[in-house]
Amino acid sequence: MRLGQPLHSTRSMNTTHHESIHASSTLDLQRSWELDRDVADCRQCHRPFHFLLRRHHCRSCGHVVCDRCSSRRIRLSPQTMIEDPTIPTLHYASIAQQPQRVCDSCAESLDRQRRTRRMERSISRQSRMAECPMCGVGLLHHSLAEQEHHVAECLDKGSPPVRRPRYLVHQLSNDSPQLGEECPICFEDFVAGDAVARMVCLCSYHAHCLSEWLERGKGCPLHDHDSLASF
């Protein structure tokens, strides 16, 4: 069956089954290689194609677009790249080594995905142990090597583990979604470069505010009712 040709149903098919097939086919075509002859105008700006306005394919979604609406080139994995039916599949591993043309919509979507992954990696790298899990001594201002050395010493001494609220600390980047949020302890807004502590309950505070708060034997300011009563 030619790509883009509608699916045909027999009279014996029930309506629900037919609609399911139609929806699945529509979803597949959203990321299928469109044939040049089936597309008269750009999928992005809708300018009609002619001998001066050439057709180009987005390698991420397979749609036909004009040059102006596909100015970006991005590296795609062979698994995510839409295959040109005129090119053998075995060549796609080598094709994926080079940046591929993508439409503006896919470029924006891919950029968002990569920014999210970079932020997650950054938070993971910047996370530091706020205190020793064995003795409870604050380690926020120590280097990673110093933190590891301290914990190793406590393990050698056999210090009994303490039960204190756990949290991770990370530094806010310039594009952090937490910028402008208010610290519930000091009521000051978070700004880029701030060290922010995130507790297991997902509440966030300035790291120094939370450290001072917990030194008084309190729990999460928003969830510990005993802490709120004694504040």
Residue pairs with C-beta under 8 A, 6 or more apart in sequence:
3 32
3 33
3 34
3 35
3 38
3 85
4 29
4 34
4 35
4 38
6 25
7 21
7 22
7 25
9 17
9 18
9 21
30 61
31 61
31 62
31 82
32 62
32 82
33 57
33 62
33 82
33 83
33 84
33 85
34 57
34 62
34 63
34 64
36 55
36 64
39 49
39 55
39 63
39 64
40 48
40 49
41 47
41 48
41 49
42 49
42 53
42 64
42 65
42 66
42 69
43 63
43 64
43 65
43 69
43 103
44 65
44 66
44 69
44 70
44 103
44 104
44 105
45 66
45 68
45 69
47 53
47 66
49 55
49 66
53 66
53 67
54 66
54 67
55 64
55 65
55 66
56 64
56 65
56 66
56 67
56 70
56 101
57 63
57 64
57 65
57 82
57 84
57 101
58 65
58 70
58 82
58 101
58 102
58 103
58 106
59 76
59 81
59 82
59 100
59 101
59 102
60 74
60 76
60 80
60 81
60 82
60 100
60 102
60 103
60 106
60 110
61 82
61 103
61 105
61 106
62 82
63 103
65 103
69 103
69 104
70 101
70 102
70 103
70 104
71 104
72 101
72 102
72 104
72 107
73 99
73 100
73 101
73 102
74 99
74 100
74 102
74 107
74 110
75 96
75 98
75 99
75 100
76 96
76 100
76 102
77 96
78 92
78 93
78 95
78 96
81 92
81 95
81 96
81 100
83 89
83 92
87 95
102 110
115 175
119 173
119 175
119 176
122 170
122 173
123 170
126 169
126 170
126 171
127 168
127 169
127 170
128 139
128 140
128 144
128 147
128 168
128 169
129 139
129 147
129 151
130 138
130 139
130 140
130 166
130 167
130 168
130 169
130 197
130 207
130 210
130 211
131 137
131 138
131 139
131 140
131 164
132 139
132 147
132 150
132 151
132 154
133 151
133 161
133 162
134 151
134 154
134 155
134 159
134 160
134 161
134 162
135 154
135 159
135 162
136 162
136 164
137 150
138 211
139 146
139 147
139 150
140 169
140 195
140 207
140 211
142 150
164 214
165 199
165 200
165 214
165 219
165 220
166 199
166 200
167 197
167 198
167 199
167 200
167 210
168 197
168 198
169 195
169 196
169 197
169 198
169 207
170 195
170 196
170 198
171 193
171 194
171 195
171 196
172 178
172 179
172 190
172 191
172 192
172 193
172 194
172 196
173 192
174 192
176 190
176 192
178 190
178 196
178 204
179 189
179 190
179 191
179 192
180 189
180 190
181 189
181 190
181 204
182 188
182 189
182 190
183 189
183 190
183 204
183 205
183 206
183 209
184 203
184 205
184 221
184 222
185 205
185 206
185 209
185 210
185 213
185 221
186 206
186 209
188 206
190 196
190 204
190 206
194 206
194 207
195 206
195 207
195 208
196 204
196 205
196 206
196 207
197 204
197 205
197 206
197 207
197 210
197 211
198 204
199 205
199 210
199 220
201 220
201 222
201 223
203 220
203 221
203 222
203 223
205 213
205 221
213 221
213 227
218 224
218 226
218 227
218 230
218 231
219 226
219 227
220 227
221 227
221 228
221 231
